[in-house]
C-alpha cells in the first residue's frame, strides 16, 4: 500500500505535537537536521554510550520517541535502547516508527526528500 502525502503530513503533525512533550532520539546529526527542517523539536542525537543515553532519558522524566533508522544497524540500536528504557520505566511512543515501516523510507535523514516525492 502506497502512503499518500496527506497521510504523511497527518503523521508528521502528530509527531510535531508529540515532540513538544517527548524527547526524540535519532542516530546522527543529519537525522536531526532533517527532522528540524520539518518543524520537529526536542531531538537528541546518539553521541554517548547507550547506557548513558538511557540514564539521561530516564532522568529527564520525559517519554520518548526512538526514531532510529529502519535498517539492520538502526533496528539493533532500537532494540537495545528500547530494552534499557523499558527497564527504567520510560514510556516509548512507537506510533511514527510503525508508520515509517509502511513506507519505503529506511533512513531518517532522507525523510525530507522522501516527503517531497510523495503525491
N, C-alpha and C positions, 0 to 999 in steps of 0.2 A: 504494500500500500504506500503510495506516494504522499508525503506530507505537503500540505499547501502552505503558502506564505502566510495566510491568515492564521492557520494553526500554530505556526512557528511564532508569529507575533503575539498570539494569545499566551503561549507558554513563556515567552520572554517577559511579557508584562507581569505574569505571576512570579517569575524569577526575580524581577526588579523589586517587586513588593516584598518578597521574602528576604531579599538581601538587606533590607532596612533593619531587620531584626536578627538575621542569621549570618554567620560567618561563612564565606565561600572559600573553599580550598582548591587551588589549582597547582599544576606541576611546575610551570615556569612563567617567566615574565611576559612572554608572547601571549600566553593564555590570558594573563591578567589584562594585558593591553586590549586584546580582542573583546573581552567582556566589558571593560570600561568604555570602549567605543560604542557599545550597545546600551550604555547608561546604567550598568550594574556596579554596585558599590560593595564595600567591606570584603575585599578579596585578599586572601593570604596566599603567598607563593611558598611552596615547599623549599626551604633553604637549609633546614636543620634536620637532624636525625628524626625519624618518625615518632619515636617515643617522646621527644621533646615537643614536637608539634602537638601530639595528643595531649600532653600535660598542659600546654599553653591553652588549647581549646577548652579543656575541662575547667581550667581556672578562669577563663573568660566568662563562664556561666551561660554562654550562648549555644543554641542549637547550631548545627552546621549543615552545609551542603557540600558534598565531595564531588567536584566537577573535574575529575581526572580523566585523561584520555581513555578512549574505549578500545585501545589496542592492548596487546598482551602485557606490556610493562605497566600501563595505566590500571589495568584490571588487578594486577598484583599489588600495586600501591594501594588501590582502593580496598582490597581485601584486608591488608594489614591495618590500615587506618580505621576501617570500619570495625574490625575486631577490637583494636585498642580503645577506640572511643566508646564502644558498647560496654566495655569493662569499666570505664569511668562513668557510665550512665549518661553520656551525651546523646541527645536525640539527633538522628541524621535524617534529613529530608532528601529522599531519592526521586522525587517526582520528575525533576528535569532530566536527571540521568536516565531514567526509564524512558522518557520521551525521546532522548537522543538515540537510544538503541533502535528506535523505529525509523531513524533516518540513515543516510549513507555516511554521515559525518562521523569521523573517528578521532579527530584531533580538535581539541577545544580552540586552539589558535586559528583554525580555519573556519570558525563559526561565522564571521562577518562575510567572508567570501561565499560560503555555502548559502547563507541567508539571502545574499544578493542575487543568487542564481535561481531562487525559487520563484514560481509564477503565482 
